[in-house]
Amino acid sequence: MELVSIPSHRRIFTIAHILLLFCYCCLFLFFCFIIGSCDGEVKIWDLSRLESLYSAHAHSGFVRGVCMNHEGSRFVTVGEDKIVRQWECPDLTTPPGHSSSDAEPLSSVISKSVFLNVDHHYSQPYFATCGEQVEIWDETRSDPLQSFTWGVDSITNVRYNPIEQNVLVSTGSDRAIILYDVRKSTPIRKLVLAMKSNGISWNPVEAFMFTAANEDSNLYSFDMRYLDRPTKIHIDHVMAVLDVDYSPTGTEFVSGSYDKTVRIFESRSGRSREVYHTKRMQRIFCVKWSSDNSYVLSGSDETNIRLWKAQASKKIGKLRGRERASLNYAAKLRHQYRWHPLVRRIVRHRHVPKMIYSLRKEKHVRMMKLKRSQQKKT
């Protein structure tokens, strides 16, 4: 395991892993996060000390999902070996250079089918897994409490609602988004999109809102009470969007795409306010927003985890009074004149790779062609 520090006004540091990072980063404290990779290894990293606190060989094959329980005392992993395991969280006061590498799971349960994802209840000792079906588990039992099925295709993602905690949402390989209520024995709603959704995330402030990362390079925000049409379509990516995660404030979310970029969107805006990319960064498989709302993490195809600022120009560290007043004054001016053409152009301008620029022009041509054809039909 190698740790590389790279100076940048946007990227804080990069962590290099041995194999492809596939599983989602799961933050349980603002300075620690969990990763799972394709070699079956699970690691806990400390952002403040820039080192690994814990490592364990959790599964034989891909680690498909990681989640933390509501108390922060244990975490759950699922893999392609059809096993769901529970692990005890290590002592976070471990001295530097003394990481745990011989950990044993608290429990292991073997299933008949492959698990593709896992998520934990926000206040109860329950967690949900998905694969051929969505199953609700109790931490203390070896059999699922409930099982939900709708159709025959596999379920790729499942997420608990952080506010309405009895409600779950899942995405399937049949292009479906399905809503569940654990108080009922069957799923409650099903929505089918034009293409498959690769990731999904609930808004942590607005109980009925969720956003899906779709294969058609767009993100779709829905109100679960009105699923006839999305409330907002977010369109800046040029290839399939692979993951999405909301900020703790619910006003923004981060997305990672096959086009090798990380973008930050305002939840009520169709265009991104920030885009991150590097020459070496490849396809983004997982993204996560930190619990203190200051940083964004991304895991990409070339086995690196990168930590980015949520606000690219924000200073890290303590601000003096005059400095804070100057920054607030500049922000107020930008907000007051935000609709002026020159100000708007400067604020929105971002350098992107030539490949992204070309694909964006092609996407614009396709969208205009589709719009003209629809107008002719009407």
VENMOVEN-V906203 format. One record per residue. RES is the residue in three letters. D_CENTER is the distance of its C-alpha to the mean C-alpha in Angstrom with 1 decimal. Layout:
res: {RES & RES}
d_center: {D_CENTER & D_CENTER}
This chain:
res: {MET & GLU & LEU & VAL & SER & ILE & PRO & SER & HIS & ARG & ARG & ILE & PHE & THR & ILE & ALA & HIS & ILE & LEU & LEU & LEU & PHE & CYS & TYR & CYS & CYS & LEU & PHE & LEU & PHE & PHE & CYS & PHE & ILE & ILE & GLY & SER & CYS & ASP & GLY & GLU & VAL & LYS & ILE & TRP & ASP & LEU & SER & ARG & LEU & GLU & SER & LEU & TYR & SER & ALA & HIS & ALA & HIS & SER & GLY & PHE & VAL & ARG & GLY & VAL & CYS & MET & ASN & HIS & GLU & GLY & SER & ARG & PHE & VAL & THR & VAL & GLY & GLU & ASP & LYS & ILE & VAL & ARG & GLN & TRP & GLU & CYS & PRO & ASP & LEU & THR & THR & PRO & PRO & GLY & HIS & SER & SER & SER & ASP & ALA & GLU & PRO & LEU & SER & SER & VAL & ILE & SER & LYS & SER & VAL & PHE & LEU & ASN & VAL & ASP & HIS & HIS & TYR & SER & GLN & PRO & TYR & PHE & ALA & THR & CYS & GLY & GLU & GLN & VAL & GLU & ILE & TRP & ASP & GLU & THR & ARG & SER & ASP & PRO & LEU & GLN & SER & PHE & THR & TRP & GLY & VAL & ASP & SER & ILE & THR & ASN & VAL & ARG & TYR & ASN & PRO & ILE & GLU & GLN & ASN & VAL & LEU & VAL & SER & THR & GLY & SER & ASP & ARG & ALA & ILE & ILE & LEU & TYR & ASP & VAL & ARG & LYS & SER & THR & PRO & ILE & ARG & LYS & LEU & VAL & LEU & ALA & MET & LYS & SER & ASN & GLY & ILE & SER & TRP & ASN & PRO & VAL & GLU & ALA & PHE & MET & PHE & THR & ALA & ALA & ASN & GLU & ASP & SER & ASN & LEU & TYR & SER & PHE & ASP & MET & ARG & TYR & LEU & ASP & ARG & PRO & THR & LYS & ILE & HIS & ILE & ASP & HIS & VAL & MET & ALA & VAL & LEU & ASP & VAL & ASP & TYR & SER & PRO & THR & GLY & THR & GLU & PHE & VAL & SER & GLY & SER & TYR & ASP & LYS & THR & VAL & ARG & ILE & PHE & GLU & SER & ARG & SER & GLY & ARG & SER & ARG & GLU & VAL & TYR & HIS & THR & LYS & ARG & MET & GLN & ARG & ILE & PHE & CYS & VAL & LYS & TRP & SER & SER & ASP & ASN & SER & TYR & VAL & LEU & SER & GLY & SER & ASP & GLU & THR & ASN & ILE & ARG & LEU & TRP & LYS & ALA & GLN & ALA & SER & LYS & LYS & ILE & GLY & LYS & LEU & ARG & GLY & ARG & GLU & ARG & ALA & SER & LEU & ASN & TYR & ALA & ALA & LYS & LEU & ARG & HIS & GLN & TYR & ARG & TRP & HIS & PRO & LEU & VAL & ARG & ARG & ILE & VAL & ARG & HIS & ARG & HIS & VAL & PRO & LYS & MET & ILE & TYR & SER & LEU & ARG & LYS & GLU & LYS & HIS & VAL & ARG & MET & MET & LYS & LEU & LYS & ARG & SER & GLN & GLN & LYS & LYS & THR}
d_center: {23.5 & 23.8 & 22.6 & 23.0 & 23.3 & 23.2 & 24.5 & 22.8 & 22.6 & 18.9 & 17.7 & 18.8 & 18.9 & 17.8 & 17.8 & 19.2 & 18.7 & 21.3 & 19.5 & 16.5 & 13.2 & 11.7 & 10.0 & 6.7 & 7.7 & 9.0 & 10.7 & 13.9 & 16.0 & 15.4 & 17.1 & 15.8 & 12.9 & 13.0 & 12.4 & 13.7 & 15.4 & 17.6 & 20.7 & 19.9 & 19.5 & 17.5 & 17.6 & 17.2 & 17.4 & 19.0 & 18.0 & 21.3 & 23.5 & 21.4 & 22.2 & 21.3 & 22.4 & 22.0 & 21.9 & 22.7 & 23.2 & 21.4 & 21.8 & 23.9 & 21.6 & 17.9 & 15.7 & 13.5 & 11.7 & 12.0 & 12.2 & 14.5 & 17.4 & 18.3 & 21.0 & 19.1 & 22.0 & 20.5 & 17.4 & 17.1 & 16.4 & 17.0 & 18.2 & 20.2 & 23.4 & 23.1 & 23.0 & 20.9 & 21.6 & 21.6 & 21.9 & 23.4 & 21.6 & 23.9 & 25.9 & 23.9 & 27.4 & 27.9 & 30.1 & 28.8 & 29.3 & 29.5 & 26.3 & 26.5 & 26.6 & 28.8 & 26.8 & 27.5 & 25.4 & 26.7 & 26.6 & 25.9 & 26.1 & 26.8 & 25.9 & 27.6 & 24.5 & 21.4 & 18.2 & 15.0 & 12.5 & 13.0 & 12.2 & 14.8 & 16.9 & 16.8 & 20.6 & 22.2 & 22.5 & 20.8 & 17.9 & 17.0 & 16.7 & 16.7 & 18.7 & 22.0 & 21.5 & 19.5 & 21.2 & 21.4 & 22.6 & 24.4 & 24.0 & 27.8 & 28.5 & 28.3 & 28.3 & 25.7 & 26.8 & 25.8 & 24.8 & 23.7 & 24.4 & 24.7 & 25.8 & 25.9 & 22.7 & 19.9 & 16.9 & 13.7 & 11.0 & 12.0 & 10.9 & 13.6 & 14.5 & 14.7 & 18.0 & 19.7 & 18.9 & 20.9 & 18.8 & 16.1 & 14.5 & 14.0 & 13.9 & 16.7 & 18.2 & 20.9 & 18.8 & 18.8 & 16.7 & 18.5 & 18.9 & 20.4 & 22.5 & 23.4 & 26.8 & 27.7 & 28.4 & 26.9 & 23.9 & 24.6 & 23.2 & 22.1 & 21.0 & 21.4 & 20.0 & 21.7 & 19.1 & 16.4 & 12.9 & 10.4 & 7.3 & 7.7 & 7.2 & 10.4 & 12.0 & 13.1 & 16.5 & 17.5 & 17.9 & 18.3 & 15.6 & 12.4 & 10.7 & 10.4 & 9.5 & 13.0 & 15.1 & 17.5 & 15.6 & 15.0 & 12.5 & 14.4 & 14.6 & 16.9 & 19.1 & 19.6 & 23.2 & 23.8 & 22.1 & 24.8 & 22.9 & 19.7 & 20.1 & 18.6 & 17.7 & 15.7 & 17.4 & 17.1 & 15.5 & 18.2 & 16.7 & 14.3 & 10.7 & 8.6 & 4.9 & 4.0 & 3.8 & 7.5 & 10.0 & 12.4 & 15.0 & 13.5 & 15.1 & 12.3 & 8.8 & 7.2 & 6.9 & 7.8 & 10.9 & 13.9 & 16.0 & 14.9 & 13.7 & 10.9 & 11.7 & 11.6 & 13.1 & 15.1 & 14.5 & 18.1 & 18.5 & 18.4 & 18.3 & 16.0 & 17.5 & 16.3 & 15.6 & 15.3 & 16.8 & 19.3 & 22.0 & 20.7 & 17.0 & 16.5 & 13.9 & 10.2 & 8.7 & 5.5 & 4.1 & 4.6 & 7.4 & 10.6 & 12.8 & 15.6 & 13.9 & 15.4 & 12.9 & 9.7 & 8.9 & 8.5 & 9.8 & 12.2 & 15.1 & 17.8 & 16.7 & 15.7 & 13.1 & 13.5 & 13.5 & 14.0 & 15.6 & 14.0 & 17.6 & 19.0 & 22.6 & 22.4 & 24.7 & 23.6 & 26.4 & 29.0 & 30.4 & 34.1 & 35.5 & 36.7 & 33.6 & 31.4 & 34.0 & 33.9 & 30.2 & 30.3 & 33.2 & 31.5 & 28.5 & 31.0 & 32.8 & 29.8 & 29.0 & 32.6 & 33.1 & 29.7 & 31.4 & 34.0 & 33.6 & 33.8 & 31.5 & 28.9 & 29.2 & 28.9 & 25.8 & 24.0 & 25.2 & 22.8 & 23.9 & 22.1 & 23.2 & 26.1 & 24.2 & 21.7 & 24.7 & 26.6 & 24.0 & 23.3 & 27.1 & 27.3 & 24.5 & 26.5 & 29.7 & 28.3 & 27.0 & 30.5 & 32.3 & 30.5 & 31.2 & 34.9 & 35.2 & 34.0 & 36.4 & 39.3 & 38.6 & 38.8}
